[in-house]
Amino acid sequence: MKQMQRHDAIVELVRQQSYVSTEELVEHFAVSPQTIRRDLNDLAEQNKIHRHHGGAALPSSSVNTAYNERKIMWSEEKARIAARVASQIPDGATLFIDIGTTPEAVAHALLNHKNLRIVTNNLNVATLLTAKEDFRILLAGGEVRSRDGGIMGEATIDFISQFRLDFGILGISGIDMDGSLLEFDYHEARIKRAIIENSRNVMLVVDHSKFGRNAMVNLGNMSLIDAMFTDQQPPESVMALINKHEVQLELC
């Protein structure tokens, strides 16, 4: 494969996965690590990717991928993550369910549970779960974000802060290589913080494409969460922080 073709293929892989490691690219293209590193440096100079130590990510840190596109990306992986989360939530539990396509997958996986009490700022989750007559759904107030059904604003934070629940099911836009939990929207990050502060057990649900993904708002670090559910082993630097903060890691 010629260099230009390989560059185009690398950009497409990064676009599909949000993050791809150098090792994956070496194996995929059957070339040397030095060749891949040169490719990544060239692409980073053209602002086609964001270069990381150990891989490459999407260049933008201010705009998230469209909701409908995110919903179909890694859908099988999200379903596995959701099933594992649901298996650890008992009937009769109380929980927050956050904005995002992976938290929505968890909501689907909970439909066979009984007597759950759920607080959410996700209109899609509330609509789905009202089909269960034995569930009690509490929907946060605020402004509805038309692109994904998220409910945002100061009223949302105030509403969430009234509760103290067993579980917080939390999504995230990106996890930096230093373990920082990253979001695109400052207001959404504040809502996630409120969920974290009012949950006895914080479960972060994240597919592998979020590792190394860049976003502009820093929510905090691994010490904020109790468990991470993902579909692939996190990068080495993230694993070190998971171990340091004694986060329960569930590979789905």
N, C-alpha and C positions, 0 to 999 in steps of 0.2 A: 504494500500500500504506500502511495506517495505521501510526502509530508503534508501537503495541503488537504488531501483526503482524510488523513489521520486527524489533523486539526479540526476539521468539520465534524468528524465522528466523536471526538472528545467533547466538543461543545454540546453536541446533541445528547451525549450521555450525562453530562453535568445538568443540562436542562431537564432531563427526565428524572434524575435522581436527586437533584439539588446539591449533593456532595458525592464525590467519587475519590477513592484513595489512589495513591501512586501505584500501590501493589496491584489493585484491580486493573488499572490501565496497562501495566506491564504484562499481566496475564492475558488480558483481552486482546492486545495488539501483537503479543509475542515479540516484543522488542526489549531493549535493555532499559534499566532504570534511568540511565543517563539520557537516553533519547527522550523518554517521557518527561523528565525534568526540563530539558530544553524546550520541548513542546509547550509545557505549562508556562514556562517563563515567557515564551513568545506570545502565547494567548493572553497572559496577564497584562503584558505591555500594550496589547490591542484592546484591553478592557472587555474581553469576551468571557473571561472567568475571573474569579477572585482566588489568588494563589494562597494555599495554606501549607504549612510544614506537614508533609505527608499526604497532600492531595489538593483538590480544587473544588470550589463551590460557585454558586451563582454570584454575579458581580453586584447585583443590587442589594442594598441594605435598607431601603426605604419603602419598597412596594412588594407586597406579597403576591403569590400566584393566585389567579382567579379561583373563586370557590368551586365552581363546577369542574374545573380542571383538577383541583386538589382532591375532590371527592372520588375521582376514579383512579388517581395515582396511588399505587401500592394498596389497592383495596383488599387483596387477599391477605397481605401482611397485617393490615389494620383489623381485619376480621379475626385473625389468630390472636392478636393482642387483646382485642375486646373480649374474646371468649375466656382468656386466662384471667383477665380482671374480674369478669362476672363470676368466675368460679371461686373467687376469694371474698365475695360480698354475700353475706347471709340474708335470708329472708327477714323482713322486718327492719332492715337497716335504714339509716338516714344518710343522705349523700347530696353533695353538690355535683352538678355536671356542667362543665365549662363549654365555651364556644369552641368550635373546631370539628373537623371531619372525623378525627379519631375518637374524641369523646362521644360524637354521634354514633359511631360504630359500637361503643360500649352500651349506649342506650338501647340499641337493637338487641344486643346480647343479654340484656336484663329482662326481656319481655316474658321469660319463663319464671321469673322470680315472683314472690308473693309479698304483699303488704309493704312495699317500699315507700318511703317518704323522700321526695326529691325536690331540691331547690335548684333552679336553673335560670340562666340568663340567655338560653339558647332556644329560640322559638321553634326550631325544627325538632328539638328533643321534646319540648312540651307537647307539641302536636302529636308526635309519635306515641308518647307514653300515656296520653289520655285514653288510648284504646284499652288500657288496663283499669278496670273498675275498682280493683283493690289497691291501686297506687294512689297516693296523695301527691299532687303536683303543685308546687308553689312557684309561680313565674315572677321573676324580678321586674320591677318597673324601670322605665327609662326610654331612650330613643331606639327604635328598631333600625338596625343597619340592613338595608334592603338587599345587599349583595350576598349575605349569608345567614340572615335571621338572628344575628347577634344583638343583644340588648345592652346598651351602653349608657354611661353617664353617672353623675353623682348620686342620683336616686337609686341606681343599681347597686352601687357600693354600700349605701346606707341600708338597703334591703338585705343584702347578703350578710352584713355585719350584725344583724339581729339574731343570727343562728349560731349554734355550735353543733356540728354534725359529725357522724362517724367517719365518713370518707369524703375526700375531695378528688374528683376525677378531673385531671388537669391536662390540657394540651399545651404545646409550645411551638413557636415558629422555628426556632433554631437553638442549638447547643454549641457554643464556641469550644475550641480545643482546650481552653482553660476552665471549662465546666460552667461558664456563665450561661444562664437561661435567658434567651433573647426573644423579643417581640418586635413587631413592626409598629404597633400602635401604643402610645403612652397610656391612653385611657384603658385599653384592654389589659395592659400590664398591671395597672392599679386594681382592676377587678380580680385578676388572678391572685394578686397579693392578698386581697380580702378573703378569697376562698382558702388560701393557704393558712391564713391566720385563724380561721374559724373551722378548720377541719382537724379531727383527731389523728387521721391517717391520710397523708397526701400521696396520691398515686399519679405519677406522671406517665402519660401514655404517648409514645413517640416512635414512629418508624425510623429506620436507619438513615433515611435521606436528610433528617434534621441535624445529624452530627456534622459539625463544621459549617453549617449554614449561617450566613451572615444576616443579622437584623439589627436595627439601630437602638432599641431600648433594652437596657439591662435590667432584668427582673430580679436577679440575685444569683446565688450559687447552689450547689448540690445539697448544702446543709438544710435547704428549705423543704426538701422532699423526703418521704419515708420509703418509697418504692418507685422503681422505674420499670416499665413494661415496654420492651422493644423486641424487634425481630432479628437483630444481628448484634454480635458483640460490639460494644462501643470502642472507639479508638483508644489506644493505650493511655494517653494523657487523661481522657475522661474516666477510664476505668480506675486510674489511680485516685481520683477524687471521689468516685463512688465508694471505693474501699475506705478511703480516709474518713468519710462522713457516715460510714456504715449504712449506706442505702441498700435496701433489698433489690437485687437485680433479677428480673424475670425475663429470660430469653424465650420468645414465643415462636 
